[in-house]
Amino acid sequence: MLILHAPNVHQGGGQILLLPVLEALKPPARVHLDARLGFEIELSGGIEVRRFQPSLAGRLGAERVLRAVAGPEDVVVCFGNLPPLFRCSARTIVLVQNRYLLQRDGLQHLPYRTRLRLQIERAWLRLCVRGSEIVVQTPTMARAVDGALRRTSAVHPFARQGSSSRQNTQDSGAKQFDFLYVASCEPHKNHGTLLAAWQLLHSEGTAPSLGLTLPKRIPSDLRFQLSALEKAGAPITCLGPRPPDQMVDLYRKARALIYPSLFESFGLPLLEARDAGLPIVAAERDYVRDIVVPQETFDPVSAVSIARAVRRFCGREEDLTKVTDAKEFLVRIGAQV
């Protein structure tokens, strides 16, 4: 029997990937879900569903249930990055989707509770993954697994099919935004540098319109940046998060996707934009070229580089620094007439 173990998946990319897997399940099967996960699909008869509360007691309860029900003839698919906490006799497959769990550092900029949770999960992954098979979605994640865990992993990318029919959105209705960035507000999504680039473009009077899917509650520094840009009249609109069934319409309203994220395990908006026929301006990162070929790329830690990529995409010529000879140099600095 297949046992899909996902007691800690309820939002973001994990949720978007989990829903089509639930749709694809065939009985007999067991499913362990987070109590917060909402979905509108009907599972086939013969699939047992158990939900667990998002608490320490709830998570430990889910692990105890998994140990009790998983037998030698079963296959356990752990969908939330972490292997079983307790040994079980079933074949175990762990889908690792969180890049933070594979880094040696990079947590200093996160809130204390998030850092603590990730440190615990890093230890959980390293101590309990022995005996489990690891599956990832991109070659970049496979290299990260090898570097962090000294383990090989299988690369099996998947996404919901038909969620956005391949079409040319450039000819479908009026556009509301020149660029769209589909992302939550985690630090690695790099909104701060993106907004700094828009500040540069706006100061030149050349800023195109930008739509962001940020939630209402965002970090104070990001809120300050947005407020300053809005007061200056920069063409930036916060759209709020959108459910998966509204994404196709959102992509139709944009001329291009911009994607400055510093790292991703997969990068679902890149695939969605590609399938919607939307041009992509993205960070020059391995995770990007694992799955798409962007029209323009940039250094994601440089606001100047992002601004230049936007100008190139919009067909604007860059003002290059004019290089003179040594004689002209001496004349210019007043050392020689």
HUFEN-V290001 format. One record per backbone hydrogen bond with DSSP energy under -1.0 kcal/mol. CO is the residue of the C=O (numbers start at 1). NH is the residue of the N-H. E is the energy in kcal/mol with one decimal. If there is no record, write none. Layout:
# HUFEN-V290001
co=CO nh=NH e=E
co=CO nh=NH e=E
This chain:
# HUFEN-V290001
co=1 nh=75 e=-2.5
co=2 nh=30 e=-2.3
co=3 nh=77 e=-2.8
co=4 nh=32 e=-2.9
co=5 nh=79 e=-2.4
co=6 nh=9 e=-1.1
co=11 nh=15 e=-1.3
co=12 nh=16 e=-1.9
co=13 nh=17 e=-2.1
co=14 nh=18 e=-2.2
co=15 nh=19 e=-2.1
co=18 nh=22 e=-2.4
co=19 nh=23 e=-2.0
co=20 nh=24 e=-1.6
co=29 nh=48 e=-2.5
co=30 nh=4 e=-2.9
co=31 nh=50 e=-2.7
co=32 nh=6 e=-2.7
co=33 nh=52 e=-2.3
co=34 nh=37 e=-1.5
co=44 nh=47 e=-1.1
co=46 nh=29 e=-1.4
co=48 nh=31 e=-3.0
co=50 nh=33 e=-2.9
co=52 nh=35 e=-2.6
co=53 nh=55 e=-2.2
co=55 nh=59 e=-2.8
co=56 nh=60 e=-2.5
co=57 nh=61 e=-2.2
co=58 nh=62 e=-2.0
co=59 nh=63 e=-2.0
co=60 nh=64 e=-2.2
co=61 nh=65 e=-2.4
co=62 nh=66 e=-2.3
co=63 nh=67 e=-2.1
co=64 nh=68 e=-1.9
co=65 nh=69 e=-2.3
co=66 nh=70 e=-2.1
co=71 nh=74 e=-2.0
co=74 nh=91 e=-1.9
co=75 nh=3 e=-3.0
co=76 nh=93 e=-3.1
co=77 nh=5 e=-2.8
co=78 nh=95 e=-2.7
co=91 nh=76 e=-3.2
co=92 nh=133 e=-2.9
co=93 nh=78 e=-3.2
co=94 nh=135 e=-2.9
co=95 nh=81 e=-1.4
co=98 nh=101 e=-1.1
co=99 nh=102 e=-1.8
co=100 nh=103 e=-1.1
co=107 nh=110 e=-2.0
co=111 nh=115 e=-2.7
co=112 nh=116 e=-2.6
co=113 nh=117 e=-2.3
co=114 nh=118 e=-2.6
co=115 nh=119 e=-2.5
co=116 nh=120 e=-2.1
co=117 nh=121 e=-2.5
co=118 nh=122 e=-2.5
co=119 nh=123 e=-1.9
co=120 nh=124 e=-2.5
co=121 nh=125 e=-2.7
co=122 nh=126 e=-2.3
co=123 nh=127 e=-2.5
co=124 nh=128 e=-2.0
co=125 nh=129 e=-1.3
co=129 nh=132 e=-2.5
co=133 nh=94 e=-3.2
co=134 nh=154 e=-2.5
co=135 nh=96 e=-2.2
co=136 nh=156 e=-2.8
co=138 nh=142 e=-1.8
co=139 nh=143 e=-2.2
co=140 nh=144 e=-1.8
co=141 nh=145 e=-2.5
co=142 nh=146 e=-2.2
co=143 nh=147 e=-2.3
co=144 nh=148 e=-2.3
co=145 nh=149 e=-3.0
co=146 nh=150 e=-1.2
co=154 nh=136 e=-2.7
co=167 nh=169 e=-1.0
co=168 nh=171 e=-1.3
co=169 nh=172 e=-1.4
co=177 nh=255 e=-1.4
co=179 nh=211 e=-2.4
co=180 nh=258 e=-2.4
co=181 nh=213 e=-1.5
co=186 nh=189 e=-2.0
co=187 nh=190 e=-1.9
co=188 nh=262 e=-2.9
co=190 nh=194 e=-1.6
co=191 nh=195 e=-2.9
co=192 nh=196 e=-1.9
co=193 nh=197 e=-2.0
co=194 nh=198 e=-1.9
co=195 nh=199 e=-1.9
co=196 nh=200 e=-1.8
co=197 nh=201 e=-2.3
co=198 nh=202 e=-2.7
co=199 nh=203 e=-2.2
co=201 nh=206 e=-2.6
co=202 nh=205 e=-1.1
co=209 nh=179 e=-2.1
co=210 nh=237 e=-2.7
co=211 nh=181 e=-2.7
co=212 nh=239 e=-3.7
co=219 nh=223 e=-2.3
co=220 nh=224 e=-2.3
co=221 nh=225 e=-1.9
co=222 nh=226 e=-2.5
co=223 nh=227 e=-2.5
co=224 nh=228 e=-2.3
co=225 nh=229 e=-2.2
co=226 nh=230 e=-2.7
co=227 nh=231 e=-2.4
co=228 nh=232 e=-1.5
co=229 nh=234 e=-2.6
co=234 nh=236 e=-2.2
co=235 nh=210 e=-2.5
co=237 nh=212 e=-2.7
co=243 nh=246 e=-2.1
co=244 nh=247 e=-1.3
co=246 nh=250 e=-1.6
co=247 nh=251 e=-2.6
co=248 nh=252 e=-1.6
co=250 nh=253 e=-1.0
co=251 nh=254 e=-1.5
co=253 nh=176 e=-2.3
co=253 nh=177 e=-2.3
co=256 nh=180 e=-1.7
co=257 nh=281 e=-3.0
co=259 nh=283 e=-2.3
co=267 nh=270 e=-1.1
co=267 nh=271 e=-1.1
co=268 nh=272 e=-2.6
co=269 nh=273 e=-2.8
co=270 nh=274 e=-2.3
co=271 nh=275 e=-2.8
co=272 nh=276 e=-1.5
co=273 nh=278 e=-2.9
co=274 nh=277 e=-1.5
co=279 nh=257 e=-2.8
co=280 nh=295 e=-2.4
co=280 nh=296 e=-1.3
co=281 nh=259 e=-2.3
co=282 nh=298 e=-1.2
co=283 nh=285 e=-1.9
co=285 nh=289 e=-1.5
co=286 nh=290 e=-1.2
co=288 nh=291 e=-1.5
co=288 nh=292 e=-2.3
co=296 nh=282 e=-2.2
co=298 nh=284 e=-2.9
co=299 nh=302 e=-1.8
co=302 nh=306 e=-1.9
co=303 nh=307 e=-2.5
co=304 nh=308 e=-2.4
co=305 nh=309 e=-2.2
co=306 nh=310 e=-2.2
co=307 nh=311 e=-2.3
co=308 nh=312 e=-2.6
co=309 nh=313 e=-2.5
co=310 nh=314 e=-2.1
co=311 nh=316 e=-2.9
co=312 nh=315 e=-1.6
co=318 nh=320 e=-1.1
co=325 nh=329 e=-1.9
co=326 nh=330 e=-2.2
co=327 nh=331 e=-1.7
co=328 nh=332 e=-2.6
co=329 nh=333 e=-1.9
co=330 nh=335 e=-2.1
co=330 nh=336 e=-1.3
co=331 nh=334 e=-1.1
